[in-house]
């Protein structure tokens, strides 16, 4: 596949300019503090949640990323293979945002009816806020029309690479397209970091991320059997911490969390009455954006 596919047409620039980010940052911090107070008010809340709060809500991971010497690669959505980024010696950082303040900032440019996650993420770029401002490059999967456009306009503020996702049912043809996309992404990552992606270091990275998935699956299965032990809000918080946290450390913390909840399951029987599961769909709920009218 020609690498020209990865280049944007620069003849018609969007012309976006940076905004003052201090006020936006204060509003985000205020919203985060409010959400944190709500989740902390839940009775019998597991003590292990303090770690995940520190990563997501208190900015501990951003402090670590500032000090890290490895290149930071921003990613959008689970469809970007973080294993490749890790194998290349870079740090994958999820850039999906859920702050109302940055969303409002982006609505000065983008249509109001576009995906709120896309607007909030673009607003973070306009305000030059962390963790986006710490990244050397962003990788965008072309998973929808909104993210396809976001890749183009974000590229003016942060170098952005795209990953095209096969959308047909022709397996042989789609497989060839996907392999070509990942090959080009691997080449660019190796050029960025100066480290070749070998079969060995890629296999090691895949194993690390499989262990992360296994840990989250164990936590989710425990919550399915004992839903009274962990609220939906806290489940989101644990999952979101995995977006940017060190993969080995997060996995170890989740297994400790599972042990804590298993001990509580014996001491805290389920309350009387059946808990009603609610399916939430639409734009992902990224911190600090949460549903507040439904008890989660």
C-alpha positions as CSV (number, residue, x, y, z in Angstrom):
1,X,0.0,0.0,0.0
2,X,1.3,3.4,-0.9
3,X,2.3,5.5,2.1
4,X,0.7,8.5,0.4
5,X,-2.6,7.2,1.8
6,X,-1.3,8.3,5.2
7,X,-0.7,11.9,4.1
8,X,-3.4,14.6,4.4
9,X,-4.2,17.1,1.7
10,X,-2.6,20.3,3.0
11,X,-4.0,22.6,0.2
12,X,-7.0,23.5,2.3
13,X,-5.9,23.9,5.9
14,X,-8.6,24.0,8.6
15,X,-6.8,27.0,10.2
16,X,-7.4,26.1,13.8
17,X,-5.5,28.1,16.4
18,X,-4.7,27.3,20.0
19,X,-6.9,28.6,22.8
20,X,-5.9,29.7,26.3
21,X,-6.1,26.5,28.3
22,X,-5.8,27.6,31.9
23,X,-9.5,28.3,32.3
24,X,-10.5,25.0,30.5
25,X,-8.1,23.1,32.8
26,X,-9.7,24.7,35.9
27,X,-13.2,23.7,34.8
28,X,-12.0,20.2,34.1
29,X,-10.4,20.0,37.5
30,X,-13.6,21.2,39.2
31,X,-15.8,18.7,37.3
32,X,-13.4,15.9,38.2
33,X,-13.4,16.9,41.9
34,X,-17.2,16.8,41.8
35,X,-17.3,13.3,40.2
36,X,-14.7,12.1,42.6
37,X,-16.7,13.3,45.6
38,X,-19.8,11.4,44.3
39,X,-18.0,8.1,43.8
40,X,-16.3,8.4,47.2
41,X,-19.6,8.9,48.9
42,X,-20.7,5.3,48.0
43,X,-20.9,3.3,51.2
44,X,-18.6,0.2,51.6
45,X,-16.5,1.3,48.7
46,X,-13.4,-0.9,48.2
47,X,-10.2,0.6,49.5
48,X,-8.3,-0.5,46.4
49,X,-10.1,2.2,44.3
50,X,-7.7,4.8,45.7
51,X,-5.0,3.6,43.3
52,X,-7.2,4.0,40.2
53,X,-8.4,7.4,41.4
54,X,-4.9,8.5,41.5
55,X,-4.2,7.5,37.9
56,X,-7.4,8.9,36.3
57,X,-8.7,11.6,38.5
58,X,-5.7,13.0,40.3
59,X,-3.2,13.2,37.4
60,X,-0.6,10.9,38.8
61,X,0.0,9.3,35.4
62,X,0.5,12.6,33.7
63,X,3.2,13.4,36.2
64,X,5.0,10.2,35.3
65,X,4.6,10.8,31.6
66,X,6.2,14.2,31.9
67,X,9.3,12.6,33.4
68,X,9.4,9.6,30.9
69,X,12.1,9.8,28.3
70,X,10.3,7.3,25.9
71,X,8.3,8.8,23.1
72,X,4.6,9.1,23.9
73,X,2.1,8.0,21.2
74,X,-1.5,9.1,21.6
75,X,-4.1,6.6,20.6
76,X,-7.9,6.8,20.0
77,X,-10.1,3.8,20.6
78,X,-9.3,0.1,21.3
79,X,-8.9,-0.5,17.6
80,X,-5.3,0.9,17.6
81,X,-3.0,-2.1,18.6
82,X,-1.1,-0.8,21.6
83,X,1.1,-3.9,21.5
84,X,2.9,-2.5,18.4
85,X,3.5,0.8,20.2
86,X,4.8,-1.0,23.3
87,X,7.0,-3.3,21.2
88,X,8.6,-0.2,19.5
89,X,9.6,1.2,22.8
90,X,7.0,4.0,23.0
91,X,4.3,4.6,25.6
92,X,0.7,4.4,24.4
93,X,-1.5,7.1,25.9
94,X,-5.3,7.1,25.3
95,X,-6.4,10.6,24.2
96,X,-10.2,10.0,24.2
97,X,-11.6,12.9,26.4
98,X,-14.8,13.4,28.2
99,X,-14.7,16.8,29.7
100,X,-17.5,19.3,29.1
101,X,-15.2,22.3,29.3
102,X,-13.1,21.1,26.3
103,X,-16.2,20.0,24.5
104,X,-17.6,23.6,24.7
105,X,-14.2,24.9,23.4
106,X,-14.4,22.7,20.3
107,X,-18.0,23.7,19.6
108,X,-16.7,27.1,18.5
109,X,-15.4,25.2,15.4
110,X,-17.1,21.8,15.1
111,X,-20.9,21.2,14.6
112,X,-22.9,20.7,17.8
113,X,-24.4,17.4,16.6
114,X,-21.0,15.7,16.1
115,X,-19.9,13.0,18.6
116,X,-19.2,14.5,22.0
117,X,-16.1,12.4,22.5
118,X,-14.6,13.8,19.3
119,X,-15.5,17.4,20.3
120,X,-14.0,17.0,23.8
121,X,-10.8,15.4,22.4
122,X,-10.4,18.1,19.8
123,X,-11.0,20.7,22.5
124,X,-8.1,19.3,24.5
125,X,-5.9,19.8,21.5
126,X,-7.1,23.4,21.0
127,X,-6.4,24.1,24.7
128,X,-3.0,22.2,24.5
129,X,-3.8,20.2,27.7
130,X,-2.3,17.0,29.0
131,X,-2.0,14.2,28.3
132,X,-2.4,15.2,24.6
133,X,0.2,17.9,24.8
134,X,2.8,15.3,26.1
135,X,2.5,13.2,22.9
136,X,4.8,13.3,19.9
137,X,2.2,11.8,17.6
138,X,-1.4,10.5,17.6
139,X,-2.7,7.4,15.9
140,X,-6.4,7.5,14.8
141,X,-8.4,4.5,13.6
142,X,-10.9,5.5,10.9
143,X,-13.8,3.9,12.8
144,X,-16.4,6.6,12.0
145,X,-16.9,9.7,10.0
146,X,-16.3,11.9,13.0
147,X,-12.9,10.4,13.8
148,X,-11.9,10.5,10.2
149,X,-12.5,14.2,10.1
150,X,-10.8,14.6,13.6
151,X,-7.7,13.0,12.2
152,X,-7.5,15.6,9.5
153,X,-8.0,18.6,11.6
154,X,-6.0,17.3,14.6
155,X,-3.0,16.8,12.3
156,X,-2.6,20.6,12.1
157,X,-2.0,20.7,15.9
158,X,-0.4,17.3,16.5
159,X,1.1,14.9,13.9
160,X,-1.6,12.3,13.3
161,X,-1.4,8.9,11.6
162,X,-4.4,7.0,10.5
163,X,-5.2,3.3,10.6
164,X,-7.9,2.3,8.0
165,X,-10.3,-0.4,9.2
166,X,-11.5,-3.0,6.7
167,X,-15.3,-2.7,6.5
168,X,-16.2,-5.4,4.0
169,X,-16.9,-9.2,4.4
170,X,-14.2,-10.3,2.0
171,X,-11.8,-11.9,4.4
172,X,-8.9,-12.4,2.1
173,X,-9.0,-8.8,0.7
174,X,-9.6,-7.3,4.2
175,X,-6.8,-9.2,5.7
176,X,-4.4,-7.9,3.1
177,X,-5.5,-4.4,3.8
178,X,-5.2,-4.8,7.6
179,X,-1.7,-6.3,7.3
180,X,-0.6,-3.4,5.0
181,X,-2.0,-0.9,7.6
182,X,-0.2,-2.5,10.5
183,X,3.1,-2.9,8.5
184,X,3.1,0.9,7.7
185,X,2.2,1.7,11.3
186,X,5.1,-0.5,12.5
187,X,7.5,1.2,10.1
188,X,6.5,4.6,11.4
189,X,6.7,3.6,15.0
190,X,10.2,2.2,14.5
191,X,11.3,5.4,12.8
192,X,9.9,7.5,15.7
193,X,11.6,5.5,18.4
194,X,14.7,4.1,16.7
195,X,13.8,0.6,17.8
196,X,13.0,-2.2,15.5
197,X,9.9,-4.2,16.2
198,X,11.0,-7.8,16.2
199,X,9.1,-11.0,16.5
200,X,10.4,-11.5,20.0
201,X,9.6,-8.1,21.5
202,X,6.2,-8.0,19.8
203,X,5.4,-11.4,21.3
204,X,6.4,-10.1,24.7
205,X,4.2,-7.1,24.3
206,X,1.2,-9.2,23.2
207,X,1.6,-11.4,26.2
208,X,1.6,-8.3,28.5
209,X,-1.6,-7.0,27.0
210,X,-3.2,-10.4,27.1
211,X,-2.5,-10.5,30.8
212,X,-4.2,-7.1,31.2
213,X,-7.3,-8.4,29.4
214,X,-7.3,-11.5,31.6
215,X,-7.2,-9.4,34.7
216,X,-10.0,-7.2,33.6
217,X,-12.1,-10.2,32.6
218,X,-11.6,-11.7,36.1
219,X,-12.7,-8.4,37.7
220,X,-15.8,-8.1,35.4
221,X,-16.8,-11.7,36.0
222,X,-16.6,-11.2,39.7
223,X,-18.8,-8.1,39.4
224,X,-21.3,-10.1,37.3
225,X,-21.6,-12.6,40.1
226,X,-21.5,-10.0,42.9
227,X,-22.8,-6.7,41.4
228,X,-23.3,-5.1,44.9
229,X,-19.5,-5.1,45.5
230,X,-18.5,-2.7,42.8
231,X,-20.5,0.2,41.3
232,X,-20.7,0.9,37.6
233,X,-18.9,4.2,38.1
234,X,-15.9,2.5,39.8
235,X,-15.9,-0.2,37.1
236,X,-15.5,2.6,34.5
237,X,-12.7,4.2,36.6
238,X,-10.7,0.9,36.8
239,X,-11.1,0.4,33.0
240,X,-10.1,3.9,32.2
241,X,-7.0,3.7,34.3
242,X,-5.8,1.0,31.9
243,X,-5.9,3.5,29.0
244,X,-2.6,5.2,30.1
245,X,-1.2,3.4,33.1
246,X,1.8,1.2,33.0
247,X,0.4,-2.1,31.7
248,X,2.3,-4.4,34.1
249,X,1.5,-2.2,37.2
250,X,-2.2,-1.9,36.3
251,X,-2.5,-5.7,35.8
252,X,-1.0,-6.3,39.2
253,X,-3.3,-3.8,40.9
254,X,-6.4,-5.3,39.3
255,X,-5.4,-8.8,40.6
256,X,-5.0,-7.4,44.1
257,X,-8.4,-5.7,43.7
258,X,-10.0,-9.0,42.7
259,X,-8.5,-10.6,45.8
260,X,-10.0,-7.8,47.9
261,X,-13.5,-8.2,46.4
262,X,-13.4,-11.9,46.7
263,X,-12.8,-11.5,50.4
264,X,-15.6,-9.0,50.7
265,X,-18.0,-11.3,48.8
266,X,-17.8,-13.7,51.7
267,X,-18.4,-11.0,54.3
268,X,-21.0,-8.9,52.5
269,X,-23.9,-10.9,51.1
270,X,-26.0,-9.4,48.3
271,X,-28.8,-7.1,49.6
272,X,-32.4,-8.2,49.2
273,X,-34.0,-7.4,45.9
274,X,-32.7,-8.0,42.4
275,X,-30.4,-5.3,40.9
276,X,-31.6,-4.2,37.5
277,X,-28.9,-4.1,34.8
278,X,-29.0,-1.1,32.5
279,X,-27.3,-1.2,29.0
280,X,-25.7,2.2,28.2
281,X,-24.9,2.8,24.5
282,X,-23.7,5.7,22.4
283,X,-20.6,7.8,22.8
284,X,-18.2,6.3,25.4
285,X,-18.3,7.9,28.9
286,X,-14.8,9.1,29.5
287,X,-13.8,10.7,32.8
288,X,-15.0,13.1,34.1
289,X,-18.1,12.7,31.9
290,X,-20.5,10.3,33.7
291,X,-24.2,9.5,33.9
292,X,-25.4,11.1,37.1
293,X,-29.2,10.4,37.0
294,X,-28.8,6.6,37.0
295,X,-27.4,4.9,40.1
296,X,-24.5,2.9,38.7
